[in-house]
Amino acid sequence: MIRVLPAYAELARAGELTARVSVLGLPSPMSGASVADTAAYLADLPKDLDGVDERLVRLLGVKVFADGIPPSETAWMREAYPSGGHGSLCTHGATDSERVAELDEILRLVHLAGFQVGVHAVGSRSIDAVVDALAALAREHPRDDARHYVIHGQYASKSALATLGELGYGINLQPVLQRLESGTTRDMFGPEAAEREWPARSAIDAGVLTACSSDAPVTGPDWRAGVSALIARDGEGITLEEALATYTTAGARQDFAETWKGTLGEGMAADLFVSGATEVADVVVAPVELTVFDGRVVWSRT
């Protein structure tokens, strides 16, 4: 990631960047997060980029992979997979307790360094372990407005969501993945688990800062598909207005940027699109007419 940052910085300085980039650095590969990698990475991580407008490129913190994903049976679950296993954390360690201790220390290092941490956590046990660690850090090393968050949170429990809400922390969901994976996870864990996965409704009701994203290139980056998936669900479905907020105001707050982006108004960033819809309800299916970035038209259908 450190090697990629200069490329973004160069584009920003040249006025050629047509998207705002909020960066989480990645100290370790998905297959094995470690304390040693994290400590070395934090020692070299710049807190700002010289000469670059923070509204264009900003380094917010660190991403940590806590576990894998259900289709490969690598998400750490309380429920058993069809094969009989439960998955595990992907942090270093020979046992579950050693891997939890490694995760705890990784998160402690990032928290004490003053960075935001976004944690890929999918399985029910993994999410509980992450939330327990974040709650302990908030008690033992309180920080003003850390805004840590869980990435994916596919099988977040009611208690985990309640704790995130109490801490003022967030969750970042990928609603199109729910639509794509629901059949597979239903076969793995049954219909009840499939209904409660990717819990947008429960997260919002628990007061969790609930943002959504695409997980591109795993799915396409079109946010309209995500909004459509959010409002189409039953038990965990949310309203159109709430769904739009997960891609605008909530995302801005996740980025510590709610004072200047995420809404339209005087003094706010002029980042917007013009829809061909004549009714708000049609916004998820109507064509995009043009896209405006920082007050400039960067794409037009005509």
C-alpha positions as CSV (number, residue, x, y, z in Angstrom):
1,M,0.0,0.0,0.0
2,I,2.8,2.4,0.8
3,R,4.1,2.0,-2.7
4,V,0.6,2.8,-4.1
5,L,0.2,6.0,-2.1
6,P,2.7,8.0,-4.2
7,A,0.7,7.2,-7.4
8,Y,-2.5,8.6,-5.9
9,A,-0.5,11.6,-4.5
10,E,0.9,12.3,-8.0
11,L,-2.5,12.2,-9.6
12,A,-3.9,14.5,-6.9
13,R,-1.1,17.0,-7.3
14,A,-1.6,17.0,-11.1
15,G,-5.3,17.6,-10.8
16,E,-6.0,14.3,-12.6
17,L,-7.7,12.4,-9.7
18,T,-11.5,12.2,-10.3
19,A,-12.4,10.4,-7.2
20,R,-11.8,10.9,-3.5
21,V,-9.6,8.2,-2.0
22,S,-9.7,7.2,1.7
23,V,-7.0,4.7,2.4
24,L,-6.6,1.9,5.0
25,G,-3.1,0.5,4.9
26,L,-2.7,-3.3,4.9
27,P,0.2,-4.5,7.0
28,S,-0.3,-8.3,6.5
29,P,-1.7,-10.5,3.7
30,M,-5.2,-11.9,4.2
31,S,-3.8,-15.3,5.1
32,G,-1.8,-14.3,8.2
33,A,-2.1,-11.0,10.1
34,S,0.7,-10.7,12.7
35,V,1.9,-8.4,15.5
36,A,5.3,-8.2,14.0
37,D,4.1,-7.1,10.5
38,T,1.8,-4.6,12.1
39,A,4.4,-3.0,14.3
40,A,6.9,-2.7,11.4
41,Y,4.2,-1.2,9.2
42,L,3.1,1.4,11.7
43,A,6.7,2.5,12.2
44,D,6.9,3.5,8.5
45,L,3.3,4.7,7.9
46,P,3.1,8.4,7.1
47,K,0.3,10.3,8.9
48,D,-0.1,12.7,6.0
49,L,1.0,13.1,2.4
50,D,3.1,16.3,1.7
51,G,1.4,18.7,-0.7
52,V,-1.7,16.6,-1.2
53,D,-5.2,17.9,-0.4
54,E,-6.6,15.7,2.3
55,R,-10.0,16.0,0.6
56,L,-8.5,14.1,-2.3
57,V,-6.3,11.5,-0.8
58,R,-6.2,10.7,2.9
59,L,-4.6,7.9,4.9
60,L,-7.1,7.1,7.6
61,G,-5.7,4.0,9.2
62,V,-5.1,0.3,8.9
63,K,-7.1,-2.7,7.7
64,V,-6.8,-6.1,9.5
65,F,-8.0,-9.4,8.2
66,A,-9.5,-11.4,11.2
67,D,-10.9,-14.3,9.3
68,G,-11.9,-15.6,5.8
69,I,-15.3,-16.2,4.1
70,P,-18.0,-18.8,4.4
71,P,-17.8,-20.2,0.8
72,S,-14.3,-21.4,1.6
73,E,-15.2,-22.4,5.2
74,T,-12.6,-20.0,6.5
75,A,-14.9,-17.5,8.4
76,W,-14.7,-18.3,12.1
77,M,-18.2,-19.4,13.0
78,R,-20.1,-20.6,16.1
79,E,-22.1,-22.8,13.8
80,A,-20.5,-25.8,12.2
81,Y,-19.8,-25.9,8.4
82,P,-21.2,-28.9,6.4
83,S,-17.6,-30.4,6.7
84,G,-17.8,-30.2,10.4
85,G,-15.3,-27.5,11.1
86,H,-15.8,-23.9,12.3
87,G,-13.1,-22.0,10.5
88,S,-10.7,-19.9,12.5
89,L,-9.1,-16.5,12.8
90,C,-6.4,-15.9,10.3
91,T,-4.0,-14.2,12.7
92,H,-0.8,-16.0,13.7
93,G,-1.1,-18.7,16.4
94,A,-1.4,-22.5,16.8
95,T,-4.7,-22.4,18.8
96,D,-7.8,-20.3,19.0
97,S,-6.7,-18.6,22.2
98,E,-3.3,-17.8,20.7
99,R,-4.9,-16.3,17.5
100,V,-7.3,-14.2,19.6
101,A,-4.4,-12.9,21.7
102,E,-2.5,-12.0,18.4
103,L,-5.6,-10.2,17.1
104,D,-6.0,-8.3,20.4
105,E,-2.4,-7.1,20.2
106,I,-2.7,-6.1,16.6
107,L,-5.7,-4.0,17.3
108,R,-4.0,-2.5,20.4
109,L,-1.0,-1.4,18.4
110,V,-3.2,0.4,15.8
111,H,-5.4,2.0,18.4
112,L,-2.5,3.3,20.4
113,A,-0.9,4.7,17.2
114,G,-3.9,6.9,16.8
115,F,-5.2,5.3,13.6
116,Q,-8.6,4.1,12.7
117,V,-8.9,0.4,12.2
118,G,-11.2,-1.4,9.8
119,V,-11.4,-5.2,10.5
120,H,-12.5,-7.8,8.0
121,A,-14.6,-10.0,10.2
122,V,-17.3,-12.2,8.7
123,G,-18.0,-15.2,11.0
124,S,-20.0,-14.9,14.2
125,R,-17.1,-15.9,16.5
126,S,-14.7,-13.6,14.6
127,I,-17.0,-10.6,14.9
128,D,-17.5,-11.3,18.7
129,A,-13.7,-11.5,19.1
130,V,-13.1,-8.2,17.3
131,V,-15.9,-6.4,19.1
132,D,-14.6,-7.7,22.5
133,A,-11.1,-6.5,21.7
134,L,-12.4,-3.0,20.6
135,A,-14.5,-2.7,23.7
136,A,-11.6,-3.6,25.9
137,L,-9.4,-1.0,24.2
138,A,-12.1,1.7,24.7
139,R,-12.2,0.9,28.4
140,E,-8.4,0.6,29.0
141,H,-7.1,3.2,26.4
142,P,-10.0,5.6,25.7
143,R,-9.6,7.8,22.6
144,D,-11.9,10.6,21.4
145,D,-13.9,9.5,18.4
146,A,-11.8,6.6,17.1
147,R,-14.5,5.4,14.7
148,H,-13.2,1.9,14.3
149,Y,-15.4,-0.4,12.3
150,V,-16.1,-3.9,11.3
151,I,-15.9,-4.7,7.6
152,H,-18.5,-7.1,6.3
153,G,-20.0,-8.2,9.7
154,Q,-22.0,-10.8,7.8
155,Y,-23.0,-12.8,11.0
156,A,-22.9,-10.0,13.6
157,S,-24.9,-10.9,16.7
158,K,-27.4,-8.7,18.4
159,S,-25.0,-8.3,21.3
160,A,-22.0,-7.4,19.1
161,L,-24.1,-4.8,17.3
162,A,-25.3,-3.4,20.6
163,T,-21.7,-3.0,21.8
164,L,-20.6,-1.3,18.5
165,G,-23.5,1.1,18.9
166,E,-22.6,1.9,22.5
167,L,-19.0,2.6,21.5
168,G,-19.9,4.8,18.6
169,Y,-18.2,2.4,16.2
170,G,-19.4,1.3,12.8
171,I,-20.0,-1.6,10.4
172,N,-19.5,-1.5,6.6
173,L,-21.8,-3.9,4.8
174,Q,-21.8,-5.2,1.2
175,P,-25.5,-5.7,0.3
176,V,-24.8,-7.1,-3.2
177,L,-22.7,-9.9,-1.7
178,Q,-25.8,-10.8,0.4
179,R,-27.8,-11.1,-2.7
180,L,-25.1,-13.3,-4.4
181,E,-24.3,-15.5,-1.5
182,S,-27.6,-16.0,0.2
183,G,-28.3,-19.4,-1.5
184,T,-24.9,-20.7,-0.6
185,T,-25.1,-19.7,3.0
186,R,-28.7,-20.9,3.3
187,D,-27.4,-24.3,2.3
188,M,-24.6,-24.1,4.8
189,F,-26.3,-22.8,7.9
190,G,-30.0,-22.9,7.2
191,P,-32.7,-20.3,6.4
192,E,-32.7,-18.6,9.8
193,A,-29.0,-17.7,9.6
194,A,-29.5,-16.6,6.0
195,E,-32.2,-14.2,7.0
196,R,-30.2,-12.5,9.7
197,E,-26.9,-12.2,7.8
198,W,-25.6,-8.8,6.6
199,P,-27.9,-7.2,9.3
200,A,-28.5,-3.7,8.0
201,R,-31.8,-3.3,9.9
202,S,-30.5,-4.6,13.2
203,A,-27.3,-2.5,12.9
204,I,-29.2,0.8,12.3
205,D,-31.7,-0.1,15.1
206,A,-28.7,-0.7,17.5
207,G,-27.3,2.8,16.7
208,V,-24.3,1.5,14.8
209,L,-22.9,3.8,12.2
210,T,-23.9,1.7,9.2
211,A,-22.2,2.4,5.9
212,C,-22.3,0.2,2.7
213,S,-19.8,-0.5,-0.1
214,S,-19.4,-2.8,-3.1
215,D,-16.3,-4.8,-2.2
216,A,-15.2,-4.2,-5.8
217,P,-13.8,-6.0,-7.7
218,V,-15.6,-8.9,-6.0
219,T,-18.8,-7.2,-7.2
220,G,-19.4,-4.2,-9.5
221,P,-18.9,-0.7,-8.0
222,D,-22.4,0.6,-8.9
223,W,-23.9,1.7,-5.6
224,R,-27.4,1.5,-7.1
225,A,-27.2,-2.3,-7.0
226,G,-26.4,-2.1,-3.3
227,V,-29.4,0.2,-2.6
228,S,-31.7,-2.1,-4.5
229,A,-30.5,-5.1,-2.5
230,L,-30.9,-3.3,0.8
231,I,-34.5,-2.3,0.2
232,A,-35.5,-5.7,-1.3
233,R,-35.0,-7.7,1.9
234,D,-37.6,-8.6,4.4
235,G,-36.4,-8.9,8.0
236,E,-33.1,-7.0,7.6
237,G,-34.4,-4.7,4.8
238,I,-34.3,-0.9,5.3
239,T,-36.0,2.0,3.7
240,L,-34.8,3.8,0.5
241,E,-33.9,6.9,2.5
242,E,-31.9,4.8,5.0
243,A,-30.2,2.9,2.1
244,L,-29.2,6.1,0.4
245,A,-27.7,7.3,3.7
246,T,-25.5,4.2,4.0
247,Y,-23.7,5.4,0.8
248,T,-23.6,9.1,1.6
249,T,-23.8,10.5,5.1
250,A,-22.7,7.3,6.8
251,G,-19.8,6.9,4.5
252,A,-18.7,10.5,5.1
253,R,-18.9,10.0,8.8
254,Q,-16.9,6.8,8.6
255,D,-14.2,8.9,6.8
256,F,-14.3,11.6,9.5
257,A,-15.5,13.9,6.7
258,E,-19.1,14.7,7.5
259,T,-18.4,18.4,7.8
260,W,-17.6,18.7,4.1
261,K,-19.0,15.8,2.2
262,G,-21.9,13.3,2.2
263,T,-24.6,15.9,1.8
264,L,-25.3,18.8,-0.6
265,G,-25.2,22.3,0.8
266,E,-23.3,25.5,1.0
267,G,-19.7,24.8,1.7
268,M,-20.0,21.1,1.1
269,A,-18.1,19.2,-1.7
270,A,-19.9,19.3,-5.0
271,D,-19.8,15.6,-5.6
272,L,-23.0,14.4,-7.1
273,F,-24.7,12.6,-9.9
274,V,-27.8,13.5,-11.9
275,S,-30.4,10.7,-12.3
276,G,-32.8,10.2,-15.1
277,A,-35.4,9.2,-12.6
278,T,-38.6,11.3,-12.3
279,E,-39.5,9.7,-9.0
280,V,-37.2,9.1,-6.0
281,A,-38.2,5.4,-5.9
282,D,-36.9,5.0,-9.4
283,V,-33.4,6.1,-8.7
284,V,-32.0,2.6,-8.4
285,V,-33.1,1.6,-11.9
286,A,-32.9,4.9,-13.9
287,P,-29.8,5.8,-15.9
288,V,-27.2,8.2,-14.7
289,E,-27.2,11.3,-16.8
290,L,-24.0,12.9,-15.5
291,T,-21.5,12.7,-12.7
292,V,-20.0,15.8,-11.0
293,F,-16.8,15.7,-9.0
294,D,-15.6,18.7,-7.1
295,G,-17.9,20.9,-9.1
296,R,-16.6,19.5,-12.5
297,V,-18.6,17.3,-14.8
298,V,-16.4,14.2,-15.2
299,W,-18.8,12.0,-17.0
300,S,-21.9,12.6,-19.1
301,R,-24.2,10.1,-20.9
302,T,-24.7,12.5,-23.8
